Amino acid sequence: MTRFWAVFDRTIEMVIFVIFLGIVIVGTMQVFNRFFLNLSLSWSEELQRYGQIWIVFLGVPVAYRHCAHIGMETLTDLLSERGRAIFFAFVDLLWIVLALALITGTLELSQFLQFQKSPGMRLPMHLVYAAIPVGSTYMIIVALRRLFAFFKPSPRLDTQIRN
């Protein structure tokens, strides 16, 4: 199962990389067309903006999985090893609650957006905002994996939770 999650996580990271690469390529094309060909791409800024939305909502769980978000180490350093593990489990539960709220809100919003299209690319807007429930679902997966690590018997719980 560990191998499956490693491949799954790496796939998400590669999707983020491909989106970022697409943003860079389109941005370069936009600059070249505007300054050298005196033509402006009508869709390029829109694509870059939507790509950033996807990067953010897929990147938040990746950063959380790597413990790259800002933390309160001053508070957690005062706790015992067991207290620290319980605190991190509570934080994981809060992430799950946030992700569920984002999914619920976005699904309600997508009912209004299903007929709206973006002005430049004529892309259905519910596909753009699909980044929120997709990223939130990945957040739930990451948080649940961390919670299951909390319940595994181990002499170093905080090491499992932080990894």
N, C-alpha and C positions, 0 to 999 in steps of 0.2 A: 504494500500500500504506500510505503514511503516513496518508492520509485514513481508511482502514479502521480503523487502530489508534486514531486520534483519536476516531472515533465509538464504537468498542468501549470505550475507556477512559471516555469520557463516559457511556456507558450504564451501566457499573458504578458510576460515581459517582452517577448518578441513582437507581439501585436502592438505594444506601446512603442517599441523601436520603429516598426514599419510606419506607424502613424506619424511619428516624429520625423522620420526620413521623408515621408510624403510632404509634410509641412515645409521642410527645408527645400525640397526640390521645387515645390510650387512657389514658395517665396522667392527663390532664385529666378525662376521663370518670370515671375511678376516684375522683379526689378529689371531684368534684361529687356523684357518687352517694353516696359515703360520708358526706360532711359535710352535704349539703343534702337528700338524699332518704332518708338513713339506710339505704341499701341498699349492699351490697358486691358488686362483680363478682367472681365466682369465677375467672374466666379471665384477668383483666387483667394481674396480676403475671407470670403464666406467659408471656403473649404478649410482654410487655416484656423479660423475661429472654431468650427465644429470639430476639427481634429484636436484642438486644445481641450475642448470639453471632454472628449473621449479619453485623452491622456490623463486629465485630472481625476476623473472618476474611476479609471482603471489603476492609476498610480497611487491613489490613497491607500488601498489595501496592500499594495506591494510595499509601500513605505512602512505601513503598520506591521507587516510580516517581518520586515527587517529591523523593527524597533527604531525607525528613523524619525518618528514624530517627536515633538518636544515633550519632555516628561518632567515630572516633579521629583527629581532625585533626592532633594533635601528631605521631603516627606518620606519617601520609600526607604531611605537610608536609616531612618529612625526605627523602622519596623524590623521585627525578627524575620527570619527566613520564611517561616510559615505565614506570618502576617503579610509579607511582601507578595507571596504567592496568592493569598486570598484577595489582596488589593488588585493584583493584575487580573485575576478572574473576574472581579467586579467590573473592572474597566472593559474587559472583553464583553461582558453582558451589556454594558452601556453602548458599545459599538454595535451590537446586534440590534438593540432597541432603535438606535439612530438609523441603521440600515433598513429596518422594517418600516420606519416612518417615511424614509425617502422613497422606498418602493411604493408604499401606499399612496403617498402624495403624487408621485409621478404617474401612476396608473390612472388616477383621477384626472390629472392634467392631460394625459394623452388622449382622453375622450374628446377634449376640445381641440387638440392639435391634429387629429387624424385627417382632417380635410385641408389643413393649412400647408402651404408649400413655401419653401425658402425663395426669396426674390431672385437670387442670382443663378442658383443651380436647379431650381424647381424640385428640390429634394423634399420629400414628406417630413415635416417637422417632428413627427413622433419617432422617426428613425434617429434624428439628432439627439432627442432627449432620452432615447433608449439607453444611452450611456449611464444614466443614473440608476435604473434598476439592475442593469448588468453589473456595474461596479459595486453596487450595494449587495447584490447576491454573492459576488466574490468576497466582499467584506465579511459577510455572514460565514462563508466557508472558512476564511482565515481565522475568525474569532472562535468558531466551533472547534477547529483543529487545536487552537491554543487552549481552549477549555478542556478538551479531552486530554491534552498533555498535563493539565493541572491534576486530573484525577488519576493519572498513571502513578503507581507507586515508584518513587525515586528519592534517593538521598538529597538530590539538588533540584528541588522544584523550580526555583527561580531561574535556573539555567534553561530548563525545558520551556518555560513560559516565555522567556526572552528570545528564544531561537525559533 
